[in-house]
């Protein structure tokens, strides 16, 4: 039912002028908060029509076990590629079919 391996990573907050931001410069093994089975489905390809950007953006829909505490500021590592959570994760289903649905888009490095 959950054939894919997914890791959830959370970067610490650091001061940045008058606000705080996530510091993703830390090694990935120090930011991992969960790893395990999930279901990863293609969502859609999204392309920005701009002279500054000529590439499409890969988007996924990820279904995680209900117990995973994933946040909207987290990143996912799936098959060696990094994805940012897009919006708030949503709890779906009832009883034994409960799960967390996450929309994600690929992070460019």
N, CA, C and O atoms as a GROMACS GRO file, in nm:
protein
  436
    1UNK      N    1   0.081  -0.119   0.000
    1UNK     CA    2   0.000   0.000   0.000
    1UNK      C    3   0.086   0.127   0.000
    1UNK      O    4   0.052   0.226  -0.064
    2UNK      N    5   0.198   0.122   0.072
    2UNK     CA    6   0.288   0.238   0.076
    2UNK      C    7   0.424   0.194   0.024
    2UNK      O    8   0.511   0.158   0.103
    3UNK      N    9   0.445   0.197  -0.108
    3UNK     CA   10   0.564   0.137  -0.168
    3UNK      C   11   0.688   0.225  -0.174
    3UNK      O   12   0.796   0.176  -0.207
    4UNK      N   13   0.676   0.354  -0.144
    4UNK     CA   14   0.789   0.446  -0.161
    4UNK      C   15   0.850   0.484  -0.027
    4UNK      O   16   0.782   0.488   0.075
    5UNK      N   17   0.981   0.513  -0.028
    5UNK     CA   18   1.051   0.560   0.092
    5UNK      C   19   1.061   0.712   0.086
    5UNK      O   20   1.108   0.769  -0.012
    6UNK      N   21   1.017   0.776   0.193
    6UNK     CA   22   1.018   0.923   0.201
    6UNK      C   23   1.081   0.964   0.334
    6UNK      O   24   1.058   0.902   0.437
    7UNK      N   25   1.161   1.071   0.329
    7UNK     CA   26   1.216   1.129   0.451
    7UNK      C   27   1.160   1.270   0.467
    7UNK      O   28   1.148   1.344   0.370
    8UNK      N   29   1.125   1.305   0.591
    8UNK     CA   30   1.077   1.440   0.623
    8UNK      C   31   1.189   1.510   0.698
    8UNK      O   32   1.241   1.458   0.797
    9UNK      N   33   1.227   1.630   0.650
    9UNK     CA   34   1.335   1.708   0.712
    9UNK      C   35   1.282   1.843   0.756
    9UNK      O   36   1.197   1.903   0.690
   10UNK      N   37   1.333   1.890   0.870
   10UNK     CA   38   1.293   2.019   0.924
   10UNK      C   39   1.418   2.097   0.965
   10UNK      O   40   1.495   2.051   1.050
   11UNK      N   41   1.438   2.213   0.906
   11UNK     CA   42   1.554   2.296   0.937
   11UNK      C   43   1.524   2.384   1.058
   11UNK      O   44   1.409   2.422   1.081
   12UNK      N   45   1.628   2.416   1.135
   12UNK     CA   46   1.608   2.504   1.250
   12UNK      C   47   1.581   2.648   1.205
   12UNK      O   48   1.622   2.690   1.097
   13UNK      N   49   1.512   2.723   1.291
   13UNK     CA   50   1.488   2.865   1.266
   13UNK      C   51   1.608   2.945   1.314
   13UNK      O   52   1.660   2.920   1.423
   14UNK      N   53   1.653   3.041   1.234
   14UNK     CA   54   1.764   3.129   1.272
   14UNK      C   55   1.720   3.274   1.251
   14UNK      O   56   1.634   3.304   1.169
   15UNK      N   57   1.782   3.363   1.328
   15UNK     CA   58   1.752   3.505   1.316
   15UNK      C   59   1.803   3.558   1.182
   15UNK      O   60   1.913   3.524   1.139
   16UNK      N   61   1.721   3.641   1.119
   16UNK     CA   62   1.758   3.701   0.990
   16UNK      C   63   1.704   3.842   0.987
   16UNK      O   64   1.593   3.866   0.939
   17UNK      N   65   1.781   3.935   1.038
   17UNK     CA   66   1.736   4.074   1.042
   17UNK      C   67   1.622   4.090   1.143
   17UNK      O   68   1.641   4.067   1.262
   18UNK      N   69   1.505   4.129   1.094
   18UNK     CA   70   1.390   4.150   1.181
   18UNK      C   71   1.298   4.030   1.188
   18UNK      O   72   1.190   4.038   1.247
   19UNK      N   73   1.336   3.920   1.131
   19UNK     CA   74   1.251   3.802   1.126
   19UNK      C   75   1.335   3.677   1.150
   19UNK      O   76   1.454   3.687   1.179
   20UNK      N   77   1.273   3.561   1.137
   20UNK     CA   78   1.344   3.434   1.146
   20UNK      C   79   1.314   3.354   1.020
   20UNK      O   80   1.206   3.366   0.961
   21UNK      N   81   1.411   3.271   0.980
   21UNK     CA   82   1.392   3.190   0.860
   21UNK      C   83   1.452   3.052   0.884
   21UNK      O   84   1.528   3.032   0.979
   22UNK      N   85   1.418   2.958   0.797
   22UNK     CA   86   1.473   2.823   0.806
   22UNK      C   87   1.614   2.820   0.748
   22UNK      O   88   1.639   2.875   0.641
   23UNK      N   89   1.706   2.756   0.819
   23UNK     CA   90   1.844   2.744   0.775
   23UNK      C   91   1.866   2.605   0.717
   23UNK      O   92   1.888   2.509   0.792
   24UNK      N   93   1.859   2.594   0.585
   24UNK     CA   94   1.873   2.464   0.518
   24UNK      C   95   2.019   2.431   0.487
   24UNK      O   96   2.044   2.337   0.411
   25UNK      N   97   2.115   2.503   0.543
   25UNK     CA   98   2.256   2.477   0.517
   25UNK      C   99   2.309   2.358   0.598
   25UNK      O  100   2.419   2.310   0.571
   26UNK      N  101   2.234   2.312   0.696
   26UNK     CA  102   2.278   2.201   0.779
   26UNK      C  103   2.279   2.071   0.699
   26UNK      O  104   2.202   2.058   0.603
   27UNK      N  105   2.363   1.975   0.735
   27UNK     CA  106   2.363   1.845   0.667
   27UNK      C  107   2.227   1.776   0.685
   27UNK      O  108   2.167   1.786   0.792
   28UNK      N  109   2.178   1.707   0.582
   28UNK     CA  110   2.045   1.645   0.587
   28UNK      C  111   2.025   1.550   0.705
   28UNK      O  112   1.915   1.544   0.760
   29UNK      N  113   2.129   1.476   0.744
   29UNK     CA  114   2.112   1.381   0.854
   29UNK      C  115   2.081   1.451   0.986
   29UNK      O  116   2.030   1.388   1.079
   30UNK      N  117   2.112   1.580   0.997
   30UNK     CA  118   2.083   1.654   1.119
   30UNK      C  119   1.943   1.715   1.119
   30UNK      O  120   1.898   1.765   1.222
   31UNK      N  121   1.876   1.712   1.007
   31UNK     CA  122   1.744   1.775   1.000
   31UNK      C  123   1.631   1.673   0.985
   31UNK      O  124   1.514   1.712   0.984
   32UNK      N  125   1.662   1.544   0.974
   32UNK     CA  126   1.559   1.443   0.952
   32UNK      C  127   1.473   1.426   1.076
   32UNK      O  128   1.525   1.406   1.186
   33UNK      N  129   1.340   1.432   1.059
   33UNK     CA  130   1.246   1.413   1.170
   33UNK      C  131   1.162   1.287   1.152
   33UNK      O  132   1.101   1.240   1.248
   34UNK      N  133   1.158   1.232   1.031
   34UNK     CA  134   1.083   1.108   1.007
   34UNK      C  135   1.132   1.045   0.877
   34UNK      O  136   1.171   1.116   0.784
   35UNK      N  137   1.128   0.912   0.871
   35UNK     CA  138   1.158   0.838   0.748
   35UNK      C  139   1.077   0.711   0.749
   35UNK      O  140   1.065   0.646   0.853
   36UNK      N  141   1.022   0.676   0.634
   36UNK     CA  142   0.945   0.553   0.629
   36UNK      C  143   0.867   0.539   0.500
   36UNK      O  144   0.890   0.613   0.404
   37UNK      N  145   0.774   0.443   0.498
   37UNK     CA  146   0.697   0.416   0.378
   37UNK      C  147   0.590   0.520   0.352
   37UNK      O  148   0.529   0.573   0.445
   38UNK      N  149   0.568   0.549   0.225
   38UNK     CA  150   0.467   0.646   0.182
   38UNK      C  151   0.423   0.609   0.041
   38UNK      O  152   0.480   0.519  -0.022
   39UNK      N  153   0.324   0.678  -0.008
   39UNK     CA  154   0.281   0.662  -0.146
   39UNK      C  155   0.305   0.794  -0.217
   39UNK      O  156   0.249   0.896  -0.178
   40UNK      N  157   0.386   0.793  -0.320
   40UNK     CA  158   0.420   0.914  -0.395
   40UNK      C  159   0.353   0.904  -0.532
   40UNK      O  160   0.373   0.808  -0.606
   41UNK      N  161   0.273   1.005  -0.565
   41UNK     CA  162   0.199   1.009  -0.691
   41UNK      C  163   0.236   1.136  -0.767
   41UNK      O  164   0.255   1.240  -0.706
   42UNK      N  165   0.245   1.129  -0.898
   42UNK     CA  166   0.267   1.253  -0.975
   42UNK      C  167   0.145   1.343  -0.961
   42UNK      O  168   0.032   1.295  -0.962
   43UNK      N  169   0.168   1.472  -0.949
   43UNK     CA  170   0.056   1.566  -0.939
   43UNK      C  171   0.034   1.632  -1.073
   43UNK      O  172  -0.065   1.605  -1.141
   44UNK      N  173   0.126   1.720  -1.112
   44UNK     CA  174   0.116   1.788  -1.240
   44UNK      C  175   0.248   1.859  -1.268
   44UNK      O  176   0.328   1.880  -1.177
   45UNK      N  177   0.268   1.893  -1.390
   45UNK     CA  178   0.384   1.971  -1.428
   45UNK      C  179   0.339   2.116  -1.434
   45UNK      O  180   0.232   2.147  -1.487
   46UNK      N  181   0.420   2.205  -1.380
   46UNK     CA  182   0.384   2.345  -1.374
   46UNK      C  183   0.496   2.425  -1.438
   46UNK      O  184   0.613   2.406  -1.405
   47UNK      N  185   0.462   2.514  -1.529
   47UNK     CA  186   0.564   2.591  -1.598
   47UNK      C  187   0.534   2.740  -1.584
   47UNK      O  188   0.422   2.784  -1.611
   48UNK      N  189   0.633   2.815  -1.541
   48UNK     CA  190   0.620   2.960  -1.528
   48UNK      C  191   0.658   3.022  -1.661
   48UNK      O  192   0.765   2.996  -1.714
   49UNK      N  193   0.571   3.104  -1.715
   49UNK     CA  194   0.597   3.172  -1.842
   49UNK      C  195   0.672   3.301  -1.813
   49UNK      O  196   0.612   3.406  -1.789
   50UNK      N  197   0.803   3.292  -1.817
   50UNK     CA  198   0.886   3.407  -1.787
   50UNK      C  199   1.017   3.395  -1.864
   50UNK      O  200   1.069   3.285  -1.878
   51UNK      N  201   1.071   3.506  -1.915
   51UNK     CA  202   1.201   3.499  -1.983
   51UNK      C  203   1.314   3.453  -1.891
   51UNK      O  204   1.414   3.399  -1.938
   52UNK      N  205   1.297   3.474  -1.759
   52UNK     CA  206   1.401   3.437  -1.665
   52UNK      C  207   1.398   3.288  -1.632
   52UNK      O  208   1.495   3.235  -1.577
   53UNK      N  209   1.288   3.221  -1.664
   53UNK     CA  210   1.276   3.080  -1.629
   53UNK      C  211   1.222   3.001  -1.748
   53UNK      O  212   1.114   3.031  -1.799
   54UNK      N  213   1.296   2.902  -1.791
   54UNK     CA  214   1.255   2.826  -1.908
   54UNK      C  215   1.229   2.679  -1.875
   54UNK      O  216   1.215   2.597  -1.967
   55UNK      N  217   1.221   2.644  -1.749
   55UNK     CA  218   1.203   2.504  -1.713
   55UNK      C  219   1.069   2.483  -1.644
   55UNK      O  220   1.009   2.577  -1.592
   56UNK      N  221   1.024   2.360  -1.645
   56UNK     CA  222   0.901   2.323  -1.576
   56UNK      C  223   0.935   2.283  -1.432
   56UNK      O  224   1.050   2.256  -1.399
   57UNK      N  225   0.833   2.280  -1.350
   57UNK     CA  226   0.848   2.245  -1.209
   57UNK      C  227   0.779   2.112  -1.183
   57UNK      O  228   0.663   2.095  -1.220
   58UNK      N  229   0.848   2.019  -1.121
   58UNK     CA  230   0.791   1.888  -1.090
   58UNK      C  231   0.713   1.898  -0.959
   58UNK      O  232   0.764   1.947  -0.858
   59UNK      N  233   0.589   1.850  -0.962
   59UNK     CA  234   0.503   1.852  -0.844
   59UNK      C  235   0.455   1.710  -0.815
   59UNK      O  236   0.430   1.631  -0.906
   60UNK      N  237   0.444   1.679  -0.685
   60UNK     CA  238   0.401   1.547  -0.641
   60UNK      C  239   0.292   1.559  -0.537
   60UNK      O  240   0.277   1.662  -0.471
   61UNK      N  241   0.216   1.453  -0.523
   61UNK     CA  242   0.122   1.438  -0.412
   61UNK      C  243   0.172   1.318  -0.333
   61UNK      O  244   0.190   1.210  -0.388
   62UNK      N  245   0.196   1.339  -0.203
   62UNK     CA  246   0.256   1.237  -0.118
   62UNK      C  247   0.157   1.200  -0.007
   62UNK      O  248   0.103   1.287   0.061
   63UNK      N  249   0.135   1.071   0.009
   63UNK     CA  250   0.046   1.020   0.114
   63UNK      C  251   0.132   0.953   0.221
   63UNK      O  252   0.200   0.854   0.194
   64UNK      N  253   0.127   1.009   0.343
   64UNK     CA  254   0.207   0.962   0.455
   64UNK      C  255   0.117   0.898   0.559
   64UNK      O  256  -0.003   0.925   0.562
   65UNK      N  257   0.173   0.812   0.646
   65UNK     CA  258   0.093   0.757   0.755
   65UNK      C  259   0.037   0.870   0.843
   65UNK      O  260   0.097   0.976   0.854
   66UNK      N  261  -0.078   0.844   0.904
   66UNK     CA  262  -0.146   0.946   0.984
   66UNK      C  263  -0.060   0.999   1.099
   66UNK      O  264  -0.077   1.114   1.140
   67UNK      N  265   0.029   0.918   1.150
   67UNK     CA  266   0.110   0.957   1.266
   67UNK      C  267   0.223   1.053   1.235
   67UNK      O  268   0.286   1.105   1.327
   68UNK      N  269   0.251   1.080   1.108
   68UNK     CA  270   0.364   1.167   1.070
   68UNK      C  271   0.326   1.313   1.093
   68UNK      O  272   0.226   1.362   1.041
   69UNK      N  273   0.408   1.382   1.172
   69UNK     CA  274   0.385   1.524   1.202
   69UNK      C  275   0.465   1.608   1.104
   69UNK      O  276   0.572   1.659   1.137
   70UNK      N  277   0.414   1.624   0.983
   70UNK     CA  278   0.481   1.703   0.880
   70UNK      C  279   0.427   1.845   0.884
   70UNK      O  280   0.308   1.865   0.907
   71UNK      N  281   0.514   1.944   0.860
   71UNK     CA  282   0.478   2.085   0.869
   71UNK      C  283   0.489   2.150   0.732
   71UNK      O  284   0.559   2.099   0.644
   72UNK      N  285   0.423   2.261   0.714
   72UNK     CA  286   0.424   2.331   0.584
   72UNK      C  287   0.561   2.387   0.548
   72UNK      O  288   0.584   2.422   0.432
   73UNK      N  289   0.653   2.398   0.644
   73UNK     CA  290   0.788   2.449   0.617
   73UNK      C  291   0.891   2.338   0.601
   73UNK      O  292   1.010   2.366   0.588
   74UNK      N  293   0.847   2.214   0.603
   74UNK     CA  294   0.940   2.101   0.592
   74UNK      C  295   0.978   2.073   0.448
   74UNK      O  296   0.918   2.126   0.354
   75UNK      N  297   1.079   1.989   0.432
   75UNK     CA  298   1.120   1.939   0.300
   75UNK      C  299   1.115   1.787   0.302
   75UNK      O  300   1.132   1.724   0.406
   76UNK      N  301   1.091   1.730   0.184
   76UNK     CA  302   1.086   1.586   0.169
   76UNK      C  303   1.199   1.540   0.078
   76UNK      O  304   1.230   1.605  -0.022
   77UNK      N  305   1.261   1.429   0.113
   77UNK     CA  306   1.362   1.368   0.028
   77UNK      C  307   1.300   1.241  -0.030
   77UNK      O  308   1.269   1.147   0.043
   78UNK      N  309   1.284   1.240  -0.163
   78UNK     CA  310   1.219   1.129  -0.232
   78UNK      C  311   1.307   1.090  -0.350
   78UNK      O  312   1.330   1.170  -0.441
   79UNK      N  313   1.355   0.968  -0.350
   79UNK     CA  314   1.439   0.916  -0.459
   79UNK      C  315   1.556   1.009  -0.492
   79UNK      O  316   1.588   1.030  -0.609
   80UNK      N  317   1.620   1.063  -0.389
   80UNK     CA  318   1.737   1.148  -0.409
   80UNK      C  319   1.707   1.290  -0.451
   80UNK      O  320   1.800   1.367  -0.476
   81UNK      N  321   1.581   1.328  -0.459
   81UNK     CA  322   1.542   1.464  -0.497
   81UNK      C  323   1.473   1.532  -0.379
   81UNK      O  324   1.400   1.468  -0.303
   82UNK      N  325   1.497   1.663  -0.366
   82UNK     CA  326   1.437   1.742  -0.259
   82UNK      C  327   1.310   1.811  -0.306
   82UNK      O  328   1.303   1.863  -0.417
   83UNK      N  329   1.209   1.808  -0.219
   83UNK     CA  330   1.080   1.872  -0.247
   83UNK      C  331   1.039   1.955  -0.126
   83UNK      O  332   1.061   1.915  -0.012
   84UNK      N  333   0.980   2.071  -0.152
   84UNK     CA  334   0.924   2.153  -0.045
   84UNK      C  335   0.776   2.124  -0.033
   84UNK      O  336   0.708   2.101  -0.133
   85UNK      N  337   0.727   2.125   0.091
   85UNK     CA  338   0.585   2.109   0.114
   85UNK      C  339   0.515   2.235   0.065
   85UNK      O  340   0.558   2.346   0.094
   86UNK      N  341   0.408   2.216  -0.011
   86UNK     CA  342   0.333   2.328  -0.068
   86UNK      C  343   0.199   2.338   0.004
   86UNK      O  344   0.111   2.254  -0.017
   87UNK      N  345   0.183   2.438   0.089
   87UNK     CA  346   0.060   2.453   0.166
   87UNK      C  347   0.063   2.367   0.291
   87UNK      O  348   0.166   2.310   0.327
   88UNK      N  349  -0.052   2.359   0.357
   88UNK     CA  350  -0.060   2.282   0.480
   88UNK      C  351  -0.094   2.137   0.451
   88UNK      O  352  -0.184   2.109   0.371
   89UNK      N  353  -0.024   2.043   0.515
   89UNK     CA  354  -0.059   1.903   0.501
   89UNK      C  355  -0.202   1.881   0.551
   89UNK      O  356  -0.247   1.947   0.645
   90UNK      N  357  -0.273   1.788   0.488
   90UNK     CA  358  -0.413   1.765   0.521
   90UNK      C  359  -0.434   1.622   0.568
   90UNK      O  360  -0.381   1.528   0.508
   91UNK      N  361  -0.513   1.605   0.675
   91UNK     CA  362  -0.549   1.473   0.724
   91UNK      C  363  -0.672   1.427   0.649
   91UNK      O  364  -0.771   1.500   0.640
   92UNK      N  365  -0.667   1.305   0.594
   92UNK     CA  366  -0.775   1.251   0.514
   92UNK      C  367  -0.816   1.114   0.568
   92UNK      O  368  -0.739   1.048   0.638
   93UNK      N  369  -0.937   1.074   0.536
   93UNK     CA  370  -0.986   0.940   0.567
   93UNK      C  371  -1.039   0.926   0.707
   93UNK      O  372  -1.046   1.022   0.784
   94UNK      N  373  -1.078   0.803   0.739
   94UNK     CA  374  -1.130   0.773   0.873
   94UNK      C  375  -1.090   0.631   0.911
   94UNK      O  376  -1.057   0.550   0.824
   95UNK      N  377  -1.093   0.602   1.038
   95UNK     CA  378  -1.057   0.469   1.086
   95UNK      C  379  -0.917   0.429   1.047
   95UNK      O  380  -0.822   0.507   1.064
   96UNK      N  381  -0.902   0.308   0.994
   96UNK     CA  382  -0.771   0.257   0.953
   96UNK      C  383  -0.721   0.320   0.824
   96UNK      O  384  -0.605   0.299   0.787
   97UNK      N  385  -0.804   0.395   0.755
   97UNK     CA  386  -0.765   0.456   0.627
   97UNK      C  387  -0.717   0.600   0.642
   97UNK      O  388  -0.699   0.670   0.542
   98UNK      N  389  -0.696   0.646   0.763
   98UNK     CA  390  -0.649   0.783   0.784
   98UNK      C  391  -0.506   0.798   0.736
   98UNK      O  392  -0.424   0.709   0.755
   99UNK      N  393  -0.477   0.911   0.674
   99UNK     CA  394  -0.343   0.940   0.625
   99UNK      C  395  -0.327   1.092   0.612
   99UNK      O  396  -0.424   1.167   0.624
  100UNK      N  397  -0.205   1.134   0.589
  100UNK     CA  398  -0.174   1.276   0.568
  100UNK      C  399  -0.140   1.295   0.421
  100UNK      O  400  -0.053   1.226   0.368
  101UNK      N  401  -0.209   1.389   0.356
  101UNK     CA  402  -0.180   1.418   0.215
  101UNK      C  403  -0.099   1.547   0.209
  101UNK      O  404  -0.134   1.649   0.268
  102UNK      N  405   0.012   1.539   0.136
  102UNK     CA  406   0.103   1.654   0.122
  102UNK      C  407   0.123   1.683  -0.026
  102UNK      O  408   0.151   1.592  -0.104
  103UNK      N  409   0.107   1.808  -0.065
  103UNK     CA  410   0.145   1.852  -0.199
  103UNK      C  411   0.288   1.903  -0.190
  103UNK      O  412   0.323   1.972  -0.094
  104UNK      N  413   0.370   1.870  -0.288
  104UNK     CA  414   0.511   1.908  -0.282
  104UNK      C  415   0.561   1.947  -0.421
  104UNK      O  416   0.512   1.896  -0.521
  105UNK      N  417   0.659   2.037  -0.425
  105UNK     CA  418   0.722   2.076  -0.551
  105UNK      C  419   0.873   2.066  -0.535
  105UNK      O  420   0.928   2.089  -0.428
  106UNK      N  421   0.938   2.032  -0.645
  106UNK     CA  422   1.082   2.006  -0.641
  106UNK      C  423   1.161   2.134  -0.613
  106UNK      O  424   1.132   2.241  -0.667
  107UNK      N  425   1.261   2.120  -0.528
  107UNK     CA  426   1.348   2.232  -0.492
  107UNK      C  427   1.462   2.237  -0.592
  107UNK      O  428   1.527   2.135  -0.617
  108UNK      N  429   1.488   2.352  -0.648
  108UNK     CA  430   1.603   2.368  -0.738
  108UNK      C  431   1.725   2.406  -0.658
  108UNK      O  432   1.717   2.488  -0.566
  109UNK      N  433   1.838   2.346  -0.692
  109UNK     CA  434   1.963   2.380  -0.621
  109UNK      C  435   2.053   2.456  -0.715
  109UNK      O  436   2.164   2.494  -0.677
   0.00000   0.00000   0.00000
